[in-house]
Amino acid sequence: MELDNIKEAWQAHEVKKIPGDNDEIRRMLNKKSKSPIAKMKKNLLWEMIVIVVLYTIGILYYIVADHGRYWELALMLFLVAVLFMYYYYRKNKLLNEMECVACEVKSNLERQVSTLDKYLRLYFIAGTLLTPIAYFTTGLVVLYKTPGVGNISAKGISWFVGSGIGLTVMIYFANKWYVNKLYGQHVKKLKNLLQQMDEPSQYNSLS
């Protein structure tokens, strides 16, 4: 397997210190890690396209609908879209840096994987919290700006709140699966690669 070749090359580097061998390790590591990184970059691109299309439609709808009565919702979508675009930019920049073959291989990749892991946790938390925030914000805007809706009964309010809580719980598990499917499993592969590359060094330190 190519992974075995990487480990052998790394072990040879640790033991023999062959001049120029580090360049070969960089080439092989980049070739191995490029697959999960390339998949994450592709998923990120599709996410950005979907966000731009859906949020643009939503913003235009709330601007036009009822002569802009719900402009607050259009503003909310715009602000969320801007935050997502900044997040996507930062993550795409990090993924590009992770493909750098001229950088210090192992230490640099470990730091970048750790940073990417933090990005994913932030993305998961933000994506989960966004659901109840958007849900209840939309409900309040509609409640106060739609004629007749302000007379909603206590039972209706209870149903609205309960539905929001239920939706949040569902989004939590769906978002957990989604983030792992698009990014988490690929980060895990990179972590496993780095961990297995440590094994020869640990073995040599004991010998």
Beta strands, then each sheet from edge to edge (+ up, - down):
end
